[in-house]
Amino acid sequence: MPDSYIIEVDSQTAGIVVRSSGGYCFFASSHRFNRLEGQLFRNAREAERAARRLVNGDVKEAA
């Protein structure tokens, strides 16, 4: 399993997630995704879902 993944939403790079001891840590690549900066996710797919929710306006569910 890779140690990092690029997260894209609607052909825009949201950020990367990097494996750490507790899961995958999100690093935003644009201000649009700063709300997710530093959050820990169980896997890359979970981080991608959070980024999609953020883009779709579901801010409460993104965190």
C-alpha positions as CSV (number, residue, x, y, z in Angstrom):
1,M,0.0,0.0,0.0
2,P,1.5,3.4,-1.0
3,D,2.5,5.9,1.7
4,S,0.8,8.9,-0.1
5,Y,-2.0,9.7,-2.5
6,I,-3.0,12.7,-4.5
7,I,-6.7,13.7,-3.8
8,E,-8.5,15.2,-6.8
9,V,-12.1,16.5,-7.0
10,D,-13.6,17.5,-10.3
11,S,-10.2,17.5,-12.0
12,Q,-8.8,19.8,-9.4
13,T,-6.0,18.7,-7.0
14,A,-7.4,19.1,-3.5
15,G,-4.3,18.0,-1.7
16,I,-2.3,14.9,-0.7
17,V,-2.7,12.4,2.1
18,V,0.4,10.9,3.7
19,R,0.4,7.8,5.8
20,S,1.2,8.3,9.5
21,S,0.9,6.1,12.5
22,G,-2.8,7.0,13.0
23,G,-4.0,7.0,9.4
24,Y,-3.6,9.4,6.5
25,C,-2.9,13.1,7.2
26,F,-4.4,15.6,4.7
27,F,-2.3,18.5,3.2
28,A,-4.3,21.0,1.2
29,S,-3.0,22.1,-2.2
30,S,-5.4,25.2,-2.4
31,H,-7.2,27.5,0.0
32,R,-10.5,25.8,-1.1
33,F,-9.5,22.7,0.9
34,N,-7.8,24.4,3.9
35,R,-10.7,23.1,6.2
36,L,-9.3,19.6,5.8
37,E,-5.7,20.6,6.4
38,G,-4.1,18.4,9.0
39,Q,-7.1,16.1,9.5
40,L,-6.5,12.4,9.9
41,F,-8.4,9.9,7.8
42,R,-8.6,6.1,8.0
43,N,-7.7,5.9,4.3
44,A,-7.3,7.9,1.1
45,R,-10.9,7.2,0.0
46,E,-12.3,8.7,3.2
47,A,-10.2,11.9,2.6
48,E,-11.5,12.1,-1.0
49,R,-15.1,11.8,0.2
50,A,-14.5,14.6,2.7
51,A,-13.0,16.8,-0.1
52,R,-16.0,16.1,-2.3
53,R,-18.5,17.0,0.4
54,L,-16.6,20.3,0.9
55,V,-16.8,21.1,-2.8
56,N,-20.5,20.2,-2.8
57,G,-21.2,22.7,0.1
58,D,-21.7,20.1,2.8
59,V,-19.2,21.8,5.1
60,K,-20.5,20.3,8.4
61,E,-20.1,16.8,6.9
62,A,-16.6,17.4,5.4
63,A,-14.9,17.6,8.8
